[in-house]
Amino acid sequence: MNRRPLVRALLASAAIAAALALAGCDTDGTSSVNGRHMQPLSDRMQAEIESKNMAKESPILVRIFKEESELEVWKQDKDGRFALLNTYPICRWSGELGPKIRQGDRQAPEGFYTITPGLMNPNSNYYLAINTGFPNAYDRANGRTGAFLMIHGDCSSAGCYAMTDEQIAEIYALARESFFGGQRSFQIQAYPFKMTPLNMAKHRNSPHMAFWKMLKEGYDYFEVTRAEPKVDVCEKRYVFGAESSAKFSPADHCPAYKVPENIADAVREKQRRDDIKTAELINRGTPAVPAKTGVDGGMNATFLAAVKSHGGPGATIHTAAGTIPPHVNPPAEPAAETNIASMVSLASAESQSAYAPRSSVQVASAVPGSSSGVGSFFSNLFGSKTEDSRATQPAEASASKSKPAASAAKTGHSAASAARPKSAPPAETKTANAAATKPSSSKQDAEPEKNAGSAPGVLNGAAPTVPSSGFENRFGSWN
């Protein structure tokens, strides 16, 4: 007997019942019973999924590229490999190229993030939201701070990736269907740009290059395998595709591990070709772009052109990719370019490759990290994939607007360690209202979410990442 339709029906009923129960606690003018989180996929999207030999409930993976202002949704096809389903132009992101370092820097995060059902917020003031879970184990090990960095709607960003409401509705629905299909978590890979030889050549003088070269290892893994890379953190750096009987501890020495030989060889070969091409481009005089532009973030050219064609913001603009609201704040024109001479070496300890020469294996004892799971329905049904959750951050809030709103491979070879005004975007004071108390202080970098109170468990140490009205908790009441 196929139990999946029954489970889906029960989950949907539980979500509605939980929403009705929470409606009485709503104090900011946004109805808890809006149904946004249960919008079905369009006929167009379902046809697209079928045409690409995919199932509606198969796993997804998300890639984000700042410079191109694009968000890709990949979906596993019936052969078990991820294929590109759709590319969404990003309506707005803030900050410069580079990782988020500290609370208040307006930086949208870069790195590898694991999204569980508890990070899905169906009751966001920004239509719908998916919490990236920043800071993850890597971020915490490197002392990076901030919280509630989201992918959400409303085309307004202060440290987040903002889409149109129509886009986030579809992305949210794709994630929801993958959870209904049994995916326990999906991965977000956030990059400064597409990790091509040309882009690596253009950005060679960036002080972030060592970090980006490390991210490129995960990028290359996915490119050659079309499988979600297993991500670990040790020695304060990412390690991809590692197989080990020991535990990884983010700040401690890496344990002995190995990467499947065929994958390690394929990744090394891609890196070799890319490095040669990058060097050729530099030798041919490819200019280096400035490390800083003086511009706060970006907007996809599709949306920027639409705003300019209307004489600037101030009116609702309808585009094929969704609605641009009147309060949109496009990025300023770039400042005069200033070439920054060799600020950092292209090689550093932070960018040591996990696909190093075959003879090198590092052995170290690992300190077991603590972990915690989210104790509601999806966690019990699937189990919860968590990273080291030793560090947590309190949710401090400020007043905010109310908006109506696979890799299958042989194992072999070892590899070494490796209320904002409507006329402007919100200040980076993204908030979370605690379940029983009102916020008393303002803190930047927090998504202005309703009811993002403490939860039974947290992901990646970013506490609290599960809103009390969240996707997982709504279903948790049924459990």
N, C-alpha and C positions, 0 to 999 in steps of 0.2 A: 504494500500500500504506500502510495506517495504521500508523505506527511507534510511536504513543503507548503502546499496551498493552505492547509489547516493552520500551520504555524504562522504563516503570513497573516491570515485572517485574525488569529488571536492577538498577534502583535499589534496590528492596526487598531483593534478594539481596545487593547490595553492603553495604547497611546492616546486615544480619544478620551478614555475614562480618566486617565491621569491628568490630561489637559483640563478637563472639566473640574477636577478636584482642585487644581492649582489656580483656576480662574479667579477665585475669591481673594487670592493674595496679590492680585495684580494691582500695583499702585502707580504705574507710570504711563498709563493710557494705551498700552499696546495689549490687545487681547491675546490671552494664552491660547485661545481656540481659533487659530487662523488657518490651519490646514496646510500651511506652506510646505511643511516638512514631509507631507504625504502626497504632494502633487505627482501624478503619474508621469512617466516618460512620454514624450510626444510620439505620435505615430511616425514622424520623420526620424527621430532618434532610434526608435525600435527597428525601423526599416534599415537604418545605417548599421546597427548592431548585427542584424541578420545577414546583411550583404557582406560583412567582413568575417563571417563564419564564427561569430561569437554568440554566447548566451547572455540574456539580459542580466542574469545573476552571477556571471563569472567575475573573478577578481579584477580590481583596477589598480592602477599606479598613476601618480601625478608627478609631472615635471614642470618646474617654473623657471622662466628665464627673464631676468630683470631687463637687461639691455634691449631685448627684442619685445619686451612687455607681452609675453605670451605664456599661457598656461596650457599644458598638454594633458589630456586624459588618455591613458593607455589601458587596454583591456585584454584580458587573456582570451585567446581564441581557442577553438576546439582541439588544436594541436598542442595546447599547453604553453604557447609562447605569447608574450605580450606584443600587441600591435597597436599602432596609433589609431585611436577612435576619433578624437576631435581636438582641434586647437582653438582655444578661446583667447581673443585679445584681452589683455588686462586693461581695465579702465583707469586704474591709478595705483601706484605704489610710491612710497616715500623713502627719502634718504639718498645716499649715493650707492654705487656699486661697492660691495663689500659686506662682510658679515655684521650681524648685530653684536655690539660689544657691551654696551651698558644701557641701563634704563635711561630713557630720555634722549637717546641719540637719533631717534626717528628712523632708525634702520629697519628695513624688512629683513627677516632672517634668511641666512643661507646655510645649507647643510641638509642632513638626512633626518627626517622626522617620521615617527610611527603614529598613525591615526587609528585610534580605537573608537568604538561607538560612543563612549563617554565624552569624546571631544567634539561631537556633533551637537551644535546648539540650534534647536528648532525655533527658539523664541528670541532670536537676536534682535536688537534694535536696528541692526543693519540688514534686515530682511531675513537672511539665514546666515549661519557662520560655521566654519570648521576651524577649530583651534589647532594650530600647528604643534602645540605641546612644547614650544620654546620655554625655557631652556632644556635641551636634551642632555644626555650624559656627557657628550663632548663639550657643550657650552658650559655646563657646570664645572667640569674639570678645569676649564680654562678661565674660570672666574667671570663668565659673561652673565649679565643680569637683564631682567625684563620679564614680562609676563603678558599673557593674553594676546599674542600675535596671531592674527586670524587671516583666513581667506573668507571674505564676506561680500555682501552686496553694497549698494548705495554709492558706488564710485567715489568714495571718500576715504583717504588713507592717512594714518599717522603711525607708521610702523607695520602696516598690514598690506595684504594684497587685495585690492578692492575690485570687484567685478560689477557688472550691472546686475540688477535683481533677477532678470531673466536668466542670465548665465549661472548665477549661484544656485538658482532653483534646479537647473538641469544637472550641475555638478553634484549638488547635494543628493539629488535623486539617484544618480549613478552610484554614489557611495552607499546610499541606503540599500539599493538593490543588491550590491555586492555583499553587504552584511547579511541581508536576508538569505543570500545564496550560500552562506557559510564562511565567508572570508572574515577572519578574526581581526585583522588590522590591515591597513594599506599604507603604502609608503609615499611620502612627499619628498621629492628631491628638488631642492631650491638652489639654483645656480645664478651667478652674476650675468652669464651669457651662454650661448651654445659653445661648448668647449671644443671649438674647431682650431686648427693650426693658425688660421688668420686671426681669430680673436685672441688667441694666446700671444701671438706676435704683437698685435696692437696694444695689448695691455701689459706688456712685458715690464714696464717700469712701475707697476702698481705695488705698493707695499703689501698688498694682499696676495701677491702671486704665489707664495709658498702655500698658503691656505687653499688657493684655487687649484694648484697642482694636485693637492691631496684630494679635493673633491672630484677632480678629473679621473682619479682611479676608479671611483664608484660609477662615474659617468661611462667610462670605457667598459667596465664590467657589464653594465646594462646594454651597451651598444653591441657587444660581441655575443652576449648570451640571450638577450631579450627575456631575461628572468630577473626578478627582484633580487638585488644583492643582499645577502645577510650582512648586517652592519654591527660591528662591535667597536668598542673604544678602549684603548689602553695607551699608556704613556702619553695621555692627553691628545691622542690623534685617532682618526678613524681607521678601521681595518675592515676590508671587504672580503666576503666569501671565505672567512677563516673557519676551519674545522679543528676543534680542540676538545679534549676531555676536561680541561680546566676552565675555570671561570675567568672572564675578562673583568678587570677593575679599571675604571677610566683613568685614574691618576697613577696607577702602579705599572710595573714592568709587564710587558706582554707575556703571556704563557706561551709554551711551545704550541704551534699550530701549523696547519698546512692548508693550501688552497688546491682544489682539484687541478691536476697537472694540465689537462687540456684547456681549462679556463685560464690558468696562470699564463700558459704559453700564448694563448690568443690575445690576452690583455697586453702582455709585454710586446707582442708584435705590433699591435695597434699603436701603443705608446711610442715604439721605435719609429714607425712611419710618420706619426704626428710630429715627433721631435725633429725629424729630418726636414719635414715640410716647414715647420715653424722657423727653423734656422735659415732655410732658403729664403723665406719671406722677409726675414730681418736683413739678410745680406743683400736682398734686392731693394732695400730702402723703404720697406713698409713703415710708415710713420707711427710713432707711439702716441697714443691718445693721452690726454692729461689724466692724472690719477684722481683729481677732483675737478668737477665741472662747475660747482657753485649752484647747481640746480637741485631742488628738492624732489628727487624721484623722477618718475616717468609716466607716460600714458601712451598706449598703443597708437600708432599713426592713424588707424581707422577712426578712433575716437577724437584724436587731436584735430584731424581734418574736418570732422563733423562740427566740432566746437568753433573752429575758425570760420567755417562756411556760414555759421549763424551769427558771426560778428562777436563771438566770445560767449562766455557763460551768462546765465541769467534767465534762460527759458528751458523748458523741458525739450530735449532733443531725442527724437526717435531714430534709431539706426537698426540695421539688420542684425547687429550683435546685442541689441537691448537698448534700454532707455537711459540716457544721460540726464541726471537730475539738475535742476537749476542751480543748486549750490556747488556744483563741481568747481574745483580749483585746479586748472591745468598747470603743469610745471612751467616755470619761467624759461625764457630763452637762455641757452648756455652762455656762461661768462667767457671772456676771451681766453683762448687756450693757452696754457702755460705748460711747456714740456718740463716734466720733473725728471731730472737725471737720476739714473740708477739708484733708487732708494732702497732696494733690497736685492739680495742675490736670488736667482731663480731656484736655487737649491738650499734647503735648510732642514733642520731636524723635523719641522712640522710637516714637511712634504715627503718624507721617506716613503718609498714605495713598498706596498705589500707584495709586489711581484718582483722582488729582488732576485739576484742570482740564486740558482738552485741550491748551492751548497750551504746557504746561510739559514740557520734555524736558531731562533732565540728561545731560551728556556728560562722561565722565571716562575716563582710561585705567585699565584694570584690571590688577592684578598677578596673573599666572597662578598659580593654586594648584596644589600638588602633589596627586597622587591615587595611590591604590594599590588593587589589586584582590585579592580572595581567590582564591588560586590552586588551586582545586579544581574538581570537576566542574561545579557550577552556574555558576561564574564563566566557565569555558571555554565552556559551552554557551550561556549567555545574555549574557555580558558582565557587568560589575559596576558598578552605579551607586554612585558614591562622592562624598562631599563633600570639601572641603579637609581633608587629614589631616596637617597640619603638626604638630599637637600630639598627643602620646601620653602615657598615664599608665601607670606600672608597676602590676602587679597585686600589691597587698600584701594578705595574708590573715590571718585569725585562725581559731581552732578553731571549728567549727560543728557543729550537730546532724547525725546520720545518720538519715534518715527512710526506712524501706522505701518501701520504697515500692512628553482626549478631546475629550477635549474637542476637537471639530472646529469651528473658528470662523474667520471671515474676519479677516485681519489688516488693521488699519487704523490706528487711532488711537493716538497715543503717550500714555504716562503717565509721570509723574515718579517719582523715586526712592522710591521708597517701600520550747559547747554551751550556745545559749539555753535557759533552763529551760523545761520544758513548760508551766509555769504562766503564762508571760508571753511576749509577742512577742519576736523576736530583737532585741537591741540592734542599732543600725544598723551592724553589723559583718558585712556580707555579703562572703563570701570567695570567692576563686578560687584553687585549688591549682595552682601552676605545674607544668609537665610534669615537670621533673626535680628540683625542689627543694621542700622543705617551707616553708610560710610561717613567718616569724620575727617579724612584727609585725602588730598589729591596725589595721585601717583601716575607717572607717565608710562606709556607703552602698554596700557591695558585696554583691551577691547571694551567699549561701553556696552556691556551686555547686561541683560536682566538676569537676576537670580543665579549668577555664576558663583554660588556659594560653595562651601566645602563639600567634599564628596567622600564616600566610603574609601576610595583609593585614588591615587593620582598617577598620571603617566609622566615619566621623565622628570619627576621632581618638580614640575611646574604647578604648584598648588595655588588655588584649586583650579583644576582644568575641567572639571565636570560641572556644568551648571545644574542647579537643582531641578530645572525644567528640561534638562538635556535629553537627547535622543535615547541614551542608555537608561537613564533614571526613569523615564516615562514607561519604558518596558519593564524596568526593575520592579515596579509596584505589582505587576502581574505575577512576577516570580514570588 
